[in-house]
Amino acid sequence: MVTRPAQHADAEAAAWIARLQADDRSSLTDAGLQEWLRADPAHADAFERATELWAMLPGAALCCDGATPIRHRTVPRGWATRRDFQAVAASALLLIAVGAGWWLDGADAYATRRGEQKVTTLEDGSRIALNTDTEVEVRYARDERRVTLDRGEAMFDVAPNHARPFLVTAGDKQVRALGTSFIVRRTGSGVVVTLLEGKVSVTDRRTARAGATPTILTPGERLTANVDAPSTIDQPAIDAVTAWRRGQAVFADTPLSAAVAELNRYGGPHIAVEDPHLASLRVSGVFATSDTTEFAAAIAALHGLRIQKAGAELRIVR
């Protein structure tokens, strides 16, 4: 998750208090809380502050495995129902949010820096794995779960809920899923959607109003949509598509220019290949995304090339 000041963590903790008091609370809600608590030590501190505030409210009660317990109080007259507690939870949320100078708008932002990867569990149990230099925004409503991929690449494991479809928007494309696993990547020229399990439909938002038929993907299929070319569907090697989850990049007869561009996404010394002939060389193999220096050395040794260091850049030359 994007690093935020303590005030934002306090507001998120208050939001969890409200979720735990909701009528539709489930084991997935509790699991989501545990994931949030483990994500950052500051979250546990914020949750403790929120529960202390909740404990000061009449009739407050909260139970969740592994979370800070809140003492039970005698319910005074006038505090009769769980809905009353929910209303107070909402008030507590508002109090903390206003005190922090931060207004909840129903959206959560998650991001990774270059070379970083993270996994987050949402309130419904769905999980998002963020690849390097990725940012997503999550907005949940009663009738839908909506995610916007602003940049980068993310893998989604969606908790089934037919009443609340899971929608991912990336550029001009919208992916709709009902309990499935898939990867969405934004590139410089478009969007790539790879279905791992289940079923998704991909819609072009520019033509949706004109009644264009969505594209339905089956497991193992990948849709590549470029701005200046028709969309294509192929069946890539899934191990290669998901290699980034293992800290690897897999190339199979890939142009060196494309392989270099992929490795450069993950940080480390920047690799440059300026010679067009060298850029067209083909690359095959499995490489660590965390070590561009090793990749450059391997390519140079394989093709009898040299590496020139220029500041933080590695140039592959003849």
Secondary structure as UniProt FT lines:
FT   HELIX           6..20
FT   TURN            23..24
FT   HELIX           27..39
FT   HELIX           41..55
FT   TURN            58..59
FT   TURN            65..66
FT   TURN            77..78
FT   HELIX           82..100
FT   STRAND          107..111
FT   TURN            114..115
FT   STRAND          118..121
FT   TURN            123..124
FT   STRAND          127..130
FT   TURN            132..133
FT   STRAND          135..140
FT   STRAND          145..151
FT   STRAND          153..157
FT   TURN            162..163
FT   STRAND          166..170
FT   TURN            171..172
FT   STRAND          173..177
FT   STRAND          181..186
FT   STRAND          190..197
FT   STRAND          200..204
FT   TURN            205..207
FT   HELIX           208..210
FT   STRAND          215..217
FT   TURN            219..220
FT   STRAND          222..226
FT   TURN            227..228
FT   STRAND          229..234
FT   HELIX           238..241
FT   HELIX           243..246
FT   STRAND          248..255
FT   HELIX           256..264
FT   TURN            265..266
FT   STRAND          270..272
FT   HELIX           276..279
FT   STRAND          282..288
FT   TURN            289..290
FT   HELIX           292..303
FT   STRAND          306..310
FT   TURN            311..312
FT   STRAND          313..317
//
